[in-house]
Amino acid sequence: MSDTIEKIKCLIIGSGPAGYTAAIYAARANMNPVLYQGIQPGGQLTTTNEVENFPGYVDGVSGPEMMVQLQAQAQRFGTDIRDGWATKVDFSGDVHKVWINDTKELHCETVIISTGASAKYLGLPSEQHYLKMGGGVSACAVCDGFFYRNQEVVIVGAGDSACEEAHYLSKLCKKVTMLVRSEKFRASKIMEERVRKTENIALLMNHDTVEVLGDEQVVTAVKAKNKTTGEIFDIEATGFFVAIGHKPNTDIFKAYLTLDETGYIVNTPGTSKTNIEGVFVAGDAADHVYRQAITAAGTGCMAALDAERYLAAKE
């Protein structure tokens, strides 16, 4: 238990487009929002080199720059933005209790959860190197596929999302090589058939990714291994897409909030409301379908408006 308890009207857990947008709306509604940025201030977009599909940025913008601008806009209206992350919650009573860094205890009238989801990666050192460099590794074909138009790329994955992303890339890229680690897809039959019927998608079943190759700045090829024969070979590619799933950052809420089978927070359709009154969700912590900056921002707006109406109804 912390020595001092702080009372907060509107707490926003997590940053990124959802959290910052919620903060903008909440601040303008005089809700005095306090936002804790989390382990990764700015969220997933801080690992995105170029954002070209967010309305209003005619020439595009880097992910980190966009997050700096959103943070500044939220602060302009009075949002109290702090370092730190939520480590524990208690939503069992009328007061929503949240602990920051295991020490600071907050008692909140409303809570907006915008903790997002983390893309799963293979964990190869070379993969992580080019991911950080912004030179050819991505976990979002819709976000980054445009940069590889008329080029050759590799995608790894076996589920519906991997098939969807491979099919999306096939419309932009000259060739898409799909590495599937087992002998069977995990995707639905209709998605598997769509991939198999697409002429410029090459399927390599029962293959592992050994290494992502490049010139230290950008990707030039992917080293793969045939698990049946043991053969190791290089596939020329300028882009490497990882589509092996996302993990929503929702573990600390599972004792109180309704989650689906993969850990995403279940919201009341058409709203940001969770099963706990006064607790709302925005962005990728609840969205496993779209996962775009613009949709996250939209749900951030919804969460702030829902929280404002909740507080107004209590007065």
Secondary structure as the mmCIF struct_conf table of DSSP 4:
data_model
#
loop_
_struct_conf.conf_type_id
_struct_conf.id
_struct_conf.beg_label_comp_id
_struct_conf.beg_label_asym_id
_struct_conf.beg_label_seq_id
_struct_conf.end_label_comp_id
_struct_conf.end_label_asym_id
_struct_conf.end_label_seq_id
BEND BEND1 ASP A 3 THR A 4
STRN STRN1 ILE A 5 ILE A 13
HELX_RH_AL_P HELX_RH_AL_P1 GLY A 16 ARG A 28
TURN_TY1_P TURN_TY1_P1 ALA A 29 ASN A 30
STRN STRN2 PRO A 33 TYR A 36
BEND BEND2 ILE A 39 GLN A 40
TURN_TY1_P TURN_TY1_P2 PRO A 41 GLY A 42
HELX_RH_3T_P HELX_RH_3T_P1 GLY A 43 THR A 47
BEND BEND3 ASN A 49 ASN A 49
STRN STRN3 VAL A 51 VAL A 51
BEND BEND4 ASN A 53 PHE A 54
TURN_TY1_P TURN_TY1_P3 PRO A 55 GLY A 56
TURN_TY1_P TURN_TY1_P4 VAL A 58 ASP A 59
STRN STRN4 VAL A 61 VAL A 61
HELX_RH_AL_P HELX_RH_AL_P2 GLY A 63 ARG A 76
TURN_TY1_P TURN_TY1_P5 PHE A 77 GLY A 78
STRN STRN5 ASP A 80 ARG A 82
BEND BEND5 ASP A 83 ASP A 83
STRN STRN6 ALA A 86 ASP A 90
BEND BEND6 SER A 92 VAL A 95
STRN STRN7 HIS A 96 ILE A 100
TURN_TY1_P TURN_TY1_P6 ASN A 101 THR A 103
STRN STRN8 LYS A 104 ILE A 113
STRN STRN9 ALA A 117 ALA A 119
HELX_RH_AL_P HELX_RH_AL_P3 PRO A 125 MET A 133
TURN_TY1_P TURN_TY1_P7 GLY A 134 GLY A 134
BEND BEND7 GLY A 135 GLY A 136
STRN STRN10 VAL A 137 SER A 138
BEND BEND8 ALA A 139 ALA A 139
HELX_RH_AL_P HELX_RH_AL_P4 ALA A 141 ASP A 144
HELX_RH_3T_P HELX_RH_3T_P2 GLY A 145 TYR A 148
TURN_TY1_P TURN_TY1_P8 ARG A 149 ASN A 150
BEND BEND9 GLN A 151 GLN A 151
STRN STRN11 GLU A 152 VAL A 156
BEND BEND10 GLY A 159 GLY A 159
HELX_RH_AL_P HELX_RH_AL_P5 ASP A 160 SER A 170
TURN_TY1_P TURN_TY1_P9 LYS A 171 LEU A 172
BEND BEND11 CYS A 173 LYS A 174
STRN STRN12 LYS A 175 VAL A 180
BEND BEND12 ARG A 181 LYS A 184
BEND BEND13 ALA A 187 ALA A 187
HELX_RH_AL_P HELX_RH_AL_P6 LYS A 189 ARG A 196
TURN_TY1_P TURN_TY1_P10 LYS A 197 LYS A 197
TURN_TY1_P TURN_TY1_P11 GLU A 199 ASN A 200
STRN STRN13 ILE A 201 MET A 205
TURN_TY1_P TURN_TY1_P12 ASN A 206 ASN A 206
STRN STRN14 HIS A 207 GLY A 214
BEND BEND14 ASP A 215 VAL A 218
STRN STRN15 VAL A 219 ASN A 226
TURN_TY1_P TURN_TY1_P13 LYS A 227 THR A 229
STRN STRN16 ILE A 232 GLU A 236
BEND BEND15 THR A 238 THR A 238
STRN STRN17 GLY A 239 VAL A 242
BEND BEND16 ILE A 244 ILE A 244
STRN STRN18 HIS A 246 PRO A 248
BEND BEND17 ASN A 249 ASN A 249
HELX_RH_3T_P HELX_RH_3T_P3 ASP A 251 PHE A 253
TURN_TY1_P TURN_TY1_P14 LYS A 254 TYR A 256
BEND BEND18 LEU A 257 LEU A 257
STRN STRN19 LEU A 259 LEU A 259
TURN_TY1_P TURN_TY1_P15 GLU A 261 THR A 262
BEND BEND19 GLY A 263 GLY A 263
HELX_LH_PP_P HELX_LH_PP_P1 TYR A 264 TYR A 264
STRN STRN20 ILE A 265 ILE A 265
HELX_LH_PP_P HELX_LH_PP_P2 VAL A 266 VAL A 266
TURN_TY1_P TURN_TY1_P16 PRO A 269 GLY A 270
BEND BEND20 THR A 271 THR A 271
STRN STRN21 LYS A 273 LYS A 273
BEND BEND21 ASN A 275 ILE A 276
TURN_TY1_P TURN_TY1_P17 GLU A 277 GLY A 278
STRN STRN22 VAL A 279 VAL A 281
HELX_RH_3T_P HELX_RH_3T_P4 GLY A 283 ALA A 285
TURN_TY1_P TURN_TY1_P18 ALA A 286 ALA A 286
BEND BEND22 HIS A 288 VAL A 289
HELX_RH_AL_P HELX_RH_AL_P7 ALA A 293 LYS A 314
#
